[in-house]
């Protein structure tokens, strides 16, 4: 978007080319003009908050998974009751995968 704008293209041309609205183009160009490359980074607080938080839920998740090895459905049901948060088995699997990957990075790096 920014490179196309630097070629003196209009916001409407860029929007048509990228398949977005010209207001979106204008907002991104303004962010770039105000803050440079840093303005193009995704801001914190965007998107939906994670249901399970590593900082608060990790130890409980690990304990439930230990108790219900090979039975993710049982661990999920136990955690939903304990944490008071409904979530899918897929959410639990993603959380485990993400936290395992993060701990592996800390150990190796």
For each residue, the residues with C-beta under 8 A, 3 or more apart:
1: 4 5 14 18 25 28 29
2: 5 6 28 29 32 40
3: 6 7
4: 1 7 9 13 14 17 18
5: 1 2 8 9 11 14 25 29
6: 2 3
7: 3 4
8: 5
9: 4 5 13 14 17
10: 13 14
11: 5 14 15 22 25 26 29
12: 15 16 22
13: 4 9 10 16 17
14: 1 4 5 9 10 11 17 18 22 25
15: 11 12 18 19 20 21 22 24 25
16: 12 13 19
17: 4 9 13 14
18: 1 4 14 15 25
19: 15 16
20: 15 24 25
21: 15 24 25
22: 11 12 14 15 25 26
23: 26 27
24: 15 20 21 27 28
25: 1 5 11 14 15 18 20 21 22 28 29
26: 11 22 23 29 30
27: 23 24 30 31
28: 1 2 24 25 31 32 40
29: 1 2 5 11 25 26 32 33
30: 26 27 33 34
31: 27 28 34 35 39 40
32: 2 28 29 35 36 37 39 40
33: 29 30 39
34: 30 31 39
35: 31 32 38 39 40
36: 32 39
37: 32 40 41
38: 35 41
39: 31 32 33 34 35 36
40: 2 28 31 32 35 37
41: 37 38
42: 46
43: 46
44:
45:
46: 42 43
47:
48:
49:
50: 53 95
51: 85 87 91
52: 57 61 83 85 87 91 92 95
53: 50 56 57 58
54: 57 58 95 98 99 102
55: 58
56: 53
57: 52 53 54 60 61 79 83 95
58: 53 54 55 61 62 99
59: 62 63
60: 57 63 64 79 82 83
61: 52 57 58 64 65 75 79 92 95 96 99
62: 58 59 65 66
63: 59 60 66 67
64: 60 61 67 68 75 78 79 82
65: 61 62 68 69 72 75 96
66: 62 63 69
67: 63 64 75 78
68: 64 65 71 72 74 75 78
69: 65 66
70:
71: 68 74 75
72: 65 68 75 76 89 92 93
73: 76 77 89
74: 68 71 77 78
75: 61 64 65 67 68 71 72 78 79 92
76: 72 73 79 80 87 88 89 92
77: 73 74 80 81
78: 64 67 68 74 75 81 82
79: 57 60 61 64 75 76 82 83 85 87 92
80: 76 77 83 84 85 86 87
81: 77 78 84
82: 60 64 78 79
83: 52 57 60 79 80
84: 80 81
85: 51 52 79 80
86: 80
87: 51 52 76 79 80 91 92
88: 76 91 92
89: 72 73 76 92 93
90: 93 94
91: 51 52 87 88 94 95
92: 52 61 72 75 76 79 87 88 89 95 96
93: 72 89 90 96 97
94: 90 91 97 98
95: 50 52 54 57 61 91 92 98 99
96: 61 65 92 93 99 100
97: 93 94 100 101
98: 54 94 95 101 102
99: 54 58 61 95 96 102 103
100: 96 97 103 104
101: 97 98 104 105
102: 54 98 99 105 106
103: 99 100 106 107
104: 100 101 107 108
105: 101 102 108 109
106: 102 103 109
107: 103 104
108: 104 105
109: 105 106
